[in-house]
């Protein structure tokens, strides 16, 4: 994601994963399953679109006018350079794997916390 000043970089999932690993947050089973399904659904959409967009790495069929010929190299860069759409979409796809791991860790945190708290109560 780029900021308004043109700086940027893609935000990583490192902080989210570290928070989940440290127990900073927890997610119950129902919420975790819903989040995991949403992540998997999004990953499927990204995978489908990356395949379609990768076909555009070749010369775009914009026609043969002077305007089209002037735009073709620019459009290729928008898709494929280091800050291009395909590059960023690929990085986003990788971050979904990290998000899934973080949610699984947060679900484990919930189970651990729930078990620990449950041990504080006695059955009378």
C-alpha positions as CSV (number, residue, x, y, z in Angstrom):
1,X,0.0,0.0,0.0
2,X,1.4,3.4,-0.9
3,X,1.0,6.5,1.2
4,X,-0.2,9.8,-0.3
5,X,3.5,10.9,-0.5
6,X,4.4,8.1,-2.8
7,X,6.5,6.2,-0.2
8,X,5.2,2.9,0.9
9,X,5.8,-0.7,0.7
10,X,3.4,-3.5,1.4
11,X,2.4,-3.8,5.0
12,X,3.4,-7.2,6.3
13,X,1.6,-9.6,8.5
14,X,4.6,-9.8,10.9
15,X,2.9,-7.6,13.5
16,X,-0.3,-9.5,13.3
17,X,1.5,-12.9,13.5
18,X,3.6,-11.7,16.4
19,X,0.6,-10.5,18.3
20,X,-1.2,-13.8,17.8
21,X,1.9,-15.8,18.8
22,X,2.4,-13.7,21.9
23,X,-1.2,-14.2,23.0
24,X,-2.1,-10.5,22.6
25,X,-5.4,-11.6,21.2
26,X,-7.6,-14.6,21.0
27,X,-10.4,-15.8,18.7
28,X,-13.0,-18.3,19.6
29,X,-13.8,-21.4,17.4
30,X,-16.8,-19.9,15.7
31,X,-15.2,-16.6,14.9
32,X,-11.9,-18.3,13.9
33,X,-13.7,-20.7,11.5
34,X,-15.5,-17.7,9.9
35,X,-12.3,-15.8,9.5
36,X,-10.4,-18.8,8.1
37,X,-13.2,-19.4,5.5
38,X,-13.1,-15.7,4.5
39,X,-9.3,-15.9,4.1
40,X,-9.6,-19.0,2.0
41,X,-12.3,-17.6,-0.1
42,X,-10.3,-14.5,-0.8
43,X,-7.2,-16.6,-1.6
44,X,-9.3,-18.4,-4.2
45,X,-10.4,-15.2,-5.8
46,X,-6.8,-13.9,-5.8
47,X,-5.5,-17.1,-7.3
48,X,-8.1,-17.0,-10.1
49,X,-7.3,-13.4,-10.9
50,X,-3.5,-13.7,-10.8
51,X,-3.8,-16.5,-13.4
52,X,-6.0,-14.2,-15.6
53,X,-3.8,-11.2,-15.1
54,X,-0.6,-13.1,-15.8
55,X,-1.8,-13.6,-19.3
56,X,-1.4,-9.8,-19.7
57,X,2.3,-10.0,-19.2
58,X,2.5,-10.2,-23.0
59,X,1.7,-7.2,-25.1
60,X,-1.7,-5.9,-24.4
61,X,-4.2,-6.0,-27.3
62,X,-4.9,-2.2,-27.4
63,X,-4.9,-1.8,-31.1
64,X,-2.4,-0.2,-33.4
65,X,-3.1,3.5,-33.1
66,X,-0.4,5.9,-32.0
67,X,-2.2,6.3,-28.7
68,X,-2.4,2.6,-28.1
69,X,1.2,2.1,-29.0
70,X,2.2,4.8,-26.6
71,X,0.1,3.2,-23.8
72,X,1.2,-0.4,-24.2
73,X,4.6,-0.1,-22.4
74,X,3.1,2.0,-19.6
75,X,0.3,-0.5,-19.1
76,X,2.8,-3.4,-18.9
77,X,4.7,-1.5,-16.1
78,X,1.5,-0.8,-14.2
79,X,0.9,-4.5,-14.1
80,X,4.4,-6.0,-13.6
81,X,7.0,-3.6,-12.3
82,X,8.1,-3.8,-8.6
83,X,5.1,-1.7,-7.5
84,X,2.8,-3.1,-10.2
85,X,-0.6,-4.6,-9.6
86,X,0.4,-8.2,-10.2
87,X,3.5,-7.9,-8.0
88,X,1.4,-6.4,-5.2
89,X,-1.4,-8.9,-5.6
90,X,1.1,-11.8,-5.4
91,X,2.5,-10.3,-2.1
92,X,-1.0,-9.9,-0.8
93,X,-1.7,-13.6,-1.6
94,X,1.4,-14.6,0.4
95,X,0.2,-12.5,3.3
96,X,-3.1,-14.5,3.4
97,X,-1.1,-17.6,4.3
98,X,0.4,-15.6,7.2
99,X,-3.1,-14.4,8.2
100,X,-4.3,-18.0,8.3
101,X,-1.4,-18.9,10.6
102,X,-2.1,-16.0,12.9
103,X,-5.8,-16.9,13.2
104,X,-5.0,-20.5,14.0
105,X,-2.6,-19.2,16.7
106,X,-5.3,-16.9,18.1
107,X,-7.8,-19.8,18.2
108,X,-5.2,-21.8,20.1
109,X,-4.8,-18.8,22.5
110,X,-8.5,-18.8,23.1
111,X,-8.6,-22.5,23.9
112,X,-5.6,-22.1,26.2
113,X,-7.2,-19.1,28.0
114,X,-10.5,-20.8,28.2
115,X,-9.0,-23.9,29.8
116,X,-6.9,-21.9,32.2
117,X,-9.9,-19.9,33.4
118,X,-12.1,-23.0,33.6
119,X,-9.6,-24.5,36.0
120,X,-10.4,-21.6,38.4
121,X,-13.9,-22.7,39.0
122,X,-15.0,-25.7,41.1
123,X,-18.0,-27.8,40.5
124,X,-20.1,-27.8,43.7
